[in-house]
Amino acid sequence: MDLSSAFPEEAARFDELAAQLTPRDDGSASARVLDVVFRGRESEGRVIRGFADGRRTLVLYLGGLITNGITSSVLNLLNRIDPEKVDVTALYYRSGQQDRLDNAALIPPHVRQVIRDQGSLQLPLLGSMQEFDATPVGDLAAADRDTALWSWEWRRLFGHARFDAAVDFSGYSSYWARIMAHAEADRKAVWLHNDLEADAMREVDGARPHFNNLTGVFKLYHDYDALVSVSPDLREINAESLSRYAEPERFISARNVIDVDRVRNGAGRSTATNPHALSIDVRTLSDAVAEIGKHYSFDELISEASRQALVGGLLGAQKGKTFVTVGRLSPEKNQARLLRAFAEVSAEEPDARLVIIGDGPLSDELRELAVSLGVAGSVEFTGRLRNPYALMSGCDCFVLSSDYEGQPIVILEARVLGLPIVTTRFGSAASAMDGSGGLIVDCDETALAEGMKKFLAGEITPTAFDPDVYNAEVIGEFEAAVFAMGPSEGEKGKESADSMAG
């Protein structure tokens, strides 16, 4: 019994994919290659001799694709890079974790994907990395002897393809930073998403989770042309605190892209109420479903119903004003400060409410703190939401209580939603709040409480923000950071990354 008779549906799908992906896999492919290469015969197939098409070529390590700010930023960026101008190859590590698979599915279809498995050199690479990480900064030459090993791994992934630019967009893994440092590229850049010296020293439960990885990355900065912080203020911070690893001129900045459509659609700002003015007179439910389906996407209808249920469930019975914050529940976000500040506000305004969107290692501790402060009845912990914008848009004021941030995209998203903003004075707050009409306060609970009270008194009014103009500026910053020292388009005529798919 053959496949087609035993599984006719699967066989049809198999034939369809084979015709699409391997149309010339007929058992004679090798013979045709030998005819063209060694016998000089013409081929009925396509022979490609040059791959340059005038576009710049970029290879971008995406990071771990876990659900966090870096992943959101890189996915937003990939959706904004013009594929007519830049040929993009995305590199990431194979994982079976569902959230990483979900995020990988969001990579735009025009982006070429290279998914790395461990390979035969995994143990030597890990040993080399561990030795490098343990090497003092002043004695790096002793660890550089493994350059050939890492270059070999690069060629295993990409062959002889060469790029105009190679970017480590994560900046947190010394393993991946070493791979990207050995890229065959005219210019190399690594992203700095936070005050990395502070992040390296940050303690969680008595341990420093990023110390080893980040110090390993710092020691590789001399191999990169550009060290790109995600805001001008953050560039100043990193250039000063990491000055022993690289010259000042290598520290530059390029802000992060905002996914404007996702924010607006998630908030229901683009949801059609009934633009087709449907008046359905049908006898059966199936007829109604069929008629509605002619005009509306059911995914959109389900999404809108879920949005309204979420907002109605949490905010439907509110009497006073509602503050909202969004972020990972971790030490640097300092939601404990926000809870203490809110307790001061609640003592004067008992109808005020606070919504905390996010999850993280401090979730239980923060819930216990809310109970001990006597505000548990006025505080909602939602956990992580796939669509936080629905709830944000139903609140009255956005509050951020962080000790430090890279570029707080969540502030920009709050500006897209037109929310008044109160934030603590971390290093990059001023650039994110520029022209927002919001309020920046000192990093203590009393100052934060006073800022929240000023909102309740009507003293904070948001100003208009054009996210499309912002995004256009950001793409210009990205291109300047990545390609500033690269060749002009098509100038070198070298083989582009398309050679990998030839």
N, C-alpha and C positions, 0 to 999 in steps of 0.2 A: 504494500500500500504506500503510495507516494504522498507528499505533503499536501498537494492540491486536493486530493480526494478525501484525506483524513481531516484536514482543517482548511476548508475552502476560503473562509474569510481571512485567516492568517496568511494563506498562500497568496491571496490577491494583494494583501498589504506588502508582503515580502517582495513580490514582483514589482510593485510600484516603487518601493524604496530602491531596489536594485537598478531599475531603469533610471532613477534620479541620481543615485550616488555612484554607481559603477557600470555605466552604460557600455564600456568597452572591455569589461572583464569577461572575455570569452575563451581564455586559455591560450591566447596568442599574443598577449600584450608584450611579453619579454622579447618575442621574436621581432615584433615591429620596432621596439627600441633598438635592438641590434642592427636591424636594417638601416635605420636612420643614422645611428652613431658611427657604425663601422663600415657600412657598405654604401653610404651616401645615397640611399634610395629615398625617393619622396614618400611621405606618409600621408595616408588619407585622413589621419587625425590632425590635431592641432599641435604645432611645434612652436613653443614660445621661446624667443631668444633674448628678449629684454623685458624687464619687469618694471622699470621706472615709469610712472604715469603722471609725474608732475606734482603729486601730493607729497607732503611731508610724512615721514613714517615715525610712529611712536609706539613703544612697548611700555605697558603700564602694569606694575604689580599692584593688585587691588587690595591686598591685605587678606585677612582670614575670612572675610564675608560673613562674620557673625553680625548679629543685628546690633549695630552701634552707630555712633556719629560718623566714624570714618567710612563705613560702608555706605551710609546714606549719602555722604558727600561725593564719594567716587561714582556711585550710580547716577547721581544728579549730573556730575561732570560728563560722564559718557553720553548722556542724553543730549548734552549741549554742544559737544564738539562736532563741528561740521564735517560729515564724512566726505564731502566733495573736496575739502581742503586737507584733511588729515586722515591717513590710513592708520587705524588704531588696532593694536594687538593687546589683549588682556591676558595676564598671567595670574593664575591662582592655584591653590593646592586642592587636590581632590578630597572631598569629605562627604560622608554619608549622613551628616547631621541635617535634620530637616530645615532648620532656619537658614543654614548656609545654602542648601539646594534651592530654597525659595528665593533667596537673594540673587543667586546665580541666574535664575530664570528671568530676572529683571534686566540682565545685560542686553543692550540693544542688539538686534539681529545683524546690523552691519559691522559690529565689532568682532574681530577674529579672536577666538578663545584658545589658549594653550593651557591645558590642565595638567599640572605636574603630579606624577606619582613618585614614589621614593627612588626607584632605580637602584642599580648595583653599587653605586658610590655612596649610598646613604650613610653607612657607618663611618667611612673615612671622612666624609664631610662633617658629620657631627663631632668627630674627634678633633678635626681641625678647628671647628668653630669654638669648641670648649677651650682648646689651648689658646686660641686668639683672645677670647674673652678674659682669660686669666693673665694675659700678658700686660705688664705695665705700659702706660702710654709712651714712655720714653724709650721703650725697647721693642717697638712694633716690627722692626726689620727682622727679628728672629722668627716672627710668625708669618712673614710674607712669603716664606719658601713654599707655601701651599698654593700659590697663585695658579700654577699649572692645573692643580686639582679642580679648583673652582672654575677656571676657564673651560676645562673639559666638560664640566656639568652644564655650563652655558651652551656649549656646542651640542651637547646631547639634546637639549631642549629646542634649540633654534638653528642648528646646522651652521651654515655660513651666511645666514641672513644678517644684514646690517641695518641699523636704524639711525634716523636723525637724532632721536632722543630716547633715553630710557629713564623711567621714573619709578622710584619706590614710593608709592602713595601712602603706605602704612607708616614706615619710619619707626616701628616698634620692635622689629625682629632682626637680631643680628644675623641670623641664618639667611633670611631673604635679602637683607641689605648687602651681604657679601655676594650673593648671586647677582644682584643687579649692579653691583660695583664692577663686576667682570663682564658686563654687557658689551657687545660690539656696537657701540653707539658713539656719535660725535659729541653728545652732551649728556651728562647724567645729573639727575636731580633727586633729592630725597625730601619728603614732606615732614614738617614739624608741626603737629596738630595741637600741641599744648606747650606750656612752660615745662620743658622736658627735664630740666634739672630738678624742679620741684616734684615732677611726676616720678622720677627715679628714686627720690628720697621718701615718697609717700608711703606710710605704713598702714597696713590692714591686718588687724589681729596680731600685731607685733612683728609682722614680716613686711618686706619691701618687694611686692610682686613684680615690679618692672625694673628693679635695680640692675640685675645681671644683663638682661636683654638690652636695656637702653645704654648702659656703659659700653657694651659691645658695639652698638650702633654708633655711638659718639666717636669711637676710635676709627671708624671707617669714613668719617666726614671728609678726610683729606683726599679720598678717592672720588668725591662728587664735586661737580662744578657749581651747583646751586643748592643751598640749604633753604628750603622754602617754608617760611612760617605762614600761617593762614590769616594773619592780620598785620598791619604795620606796627601796632603796639607790641604784638607778640614777637615780631622780628627784633625789636630793640631788646626785649627781655632775653631772648635766646642768644642773641649776638653777644650780650654781656656775660651771661652765666656760662656759656659754652665756648668762650673765646680761646681757651687753651687747645681746642680741637681744630679750629679752622680760622682763616683770616676773616676780618670783618666784612670785606666786600663779597664774600660768598653767601652771606646771610641776606636773603631778599624776602619778599612777601607776595602772595597771591591769595585773595580771599576765596571762600567757598561759594559754589553755586547754590541757589535756592530752587527747589522743585515747586514752582509757583502753581502749576496745574494741580499737583497732588494736594497742596495746602487748600486751595480754593474748592476743589471737588470734594475733598474730605470734610470740609466745613459745610458743604451743601450750598456754597455760594453760586455754583453753576448748575444746580439741580433744577430741571424744568418742572414747574408745578403742573401745568397742563397747557402747553403752548399750542397744541393742536385742537384745543377746545372740544375734546371728544365727548359726545353724548351717546352712550352705548345702550341700545335697546335690543337685547338679545334674550333668548329663552333659556340658554344653558350656560353653565360656568365655562365649559370648553369654548363656546362661541366668544365669550367675553375675553378669555385669555388670548385667543387667536386675534381678536380685533386690537387689543392693547399691544400685542407683540408686533403689530405692523408699524407702530409708531415709537415704541420705547424699548430700550435694552432691559431685559429682566435682571441682569446683573446690577444695573443702575438702580432699578426699583428696589431690589433687595437691600442694596447698600444704603439707600436713603431711608428705608424702613428701619434698618438697624441703627442708623445714626439718630433718627428721631426717638427710638426706644431708649437708647443710651442717654441722650440728653434729657429726655423727659423723666427717666428713672432717677437720675442724680440731681437734676436741677429744677424739676417741675414744680416742687412745692416751696421753693426758696422765697424768703421774705427780704433778707438783706442782700448785700453785695457778696459776690463770690470771687475769691482770689484763686489763681491756678498756677501751678508750676509743673514743668516737664523735665525729666532727666533721670539718669541712672541713680539709684539710691546707694550712693557711695560717699566716702569721706570728703572728696574734693568738692562735691556739690553742696555739702553742709546743710541738708534739709533740717537738721536738728536746730540750727540757728533760726530757720524759718518758722519752725513749730513754736519756739520760745517767743519769737516776735509776734506770731499770731495769737499766742496766749495773752500778750499785753493788749493787742487790738480787741480780742474777744471780751476782755474784761470791761471795755468801754462800749463795744458794739456787739452784744450777744447774738444778734441775728447774722453776723458775718460768717462766711464759710470759707473753707480752704480745700481745694482739690489737688491732690498730689498724684501725678501720672508718671508711672515708671516702676521699675523693679530693680533689685540689686541686693548686695550682701547685707545692707543695713535695714532691710525691710522690717524684720521683727523688732529690731531695736527702736526704730522710729515709731512703730505702732505702740510699743510700750511707753515711749516718751509722751506720745499724745495722751495716753491714759493718765500718766502721772501728772501731766500739766492740767488735767481736767478739761481738755478740749476734744476728746475722742468723738463726742457726739456732733461736733461741728467740722470734723476733718474727714474727707473721703480719700482712701487709698485705693486707686483703681487697678494697680498693677500695670504691666506694659500693655499698651493698646496698639493694634495695627494702624488705627486711625485716631490719633490723639486730637486732630483738628476739629472734629465734630464737637467734642467736649470743650476744647479751648474757646471755640467761637461762641459758646453759650455762657461763658464766664465774663466777668467784668474787668478784671485787671490781671496782668501777667506779672509774676514775681520770680526773680532768680536770686539765690542766696549763696552762690558758689564762692570758693576761695580763689580758684583760678580756672580759666577756660582758655581754649585756643581761640577759635572764633565761635562765639555762641550762636549757632545757626537758629536755635530755638527763639532767640530774641528777634531775629529777622523774620521768622515765621509768624511771631506774634505781631510784628509790624505789618505783615501782609494782611493779617486778620483785623487790623485797625485797633488792637487792644492798647490801652494805657499800660506802661511798663514801669516797674520799680526793680532795680537791680543793685547788688553790692558792687563795690569799686575794685574789681579784680583788674588785672593788667590790660586786657583787651576790651573792657566794657565800653570805654569812651568811643572807640571806632565803630562798634556795633550799634551804639545808641546815637551816633552823630545825626542830629537833625530830627530825632524821633519825638521830641516833646516829652520824653520820659524823665525819670528821676534816678540819679546814681547816688547811693548812700555809702557810708563807711561800712566796713565789714564787721559789724557787731549787731547784736539783736535789738538793742535800743534804737539805733539809727534806722534799722530796717523797719521796726515797728512804727517809728515816726513817719517814714516814707509811706507806709501803707495807710496810715491815718490821713496823710495829706491827700491820697487818692480819695478816701471816703469823704473828705471835705471839699472835693471838687477842684483841687488845685493841680491836677495832672491831666492834660489834654493831649492826645496823640496827634501828630501831624501826618500829612499825606506822605506815602512812600510808594515809589514806582519800582517794583521788583524787576520789571523787564529791562529798564535802563540799568539797574544794578547788575543784572546777569550779563548784559552786554559788556559792561566794564570789567567784570570778573573774567570772562573768557579772554579778553585782551591781556589781562594780567597773567593768566595761565600761559598763553602763547609766548608772551615775553619772557617768562621765567624758564620755560622749557626749551624754547627754540632760539633764545637770544644770541647764542654763539654758534648755532648750527648753520649749515649751508642754505642758500636761497633755494626756492622750490625747483627741483629737477636739476640743480646746478651740477651735481656730481655724476648724475646718470648711473648711480650705483644700483645694485639689485635691491629692490624694496622687500618688505616683509612678505609680499605676495609670493615670493619664491618658495615659501614654506608650503603653499597650497598648490604648487605647480604639478 
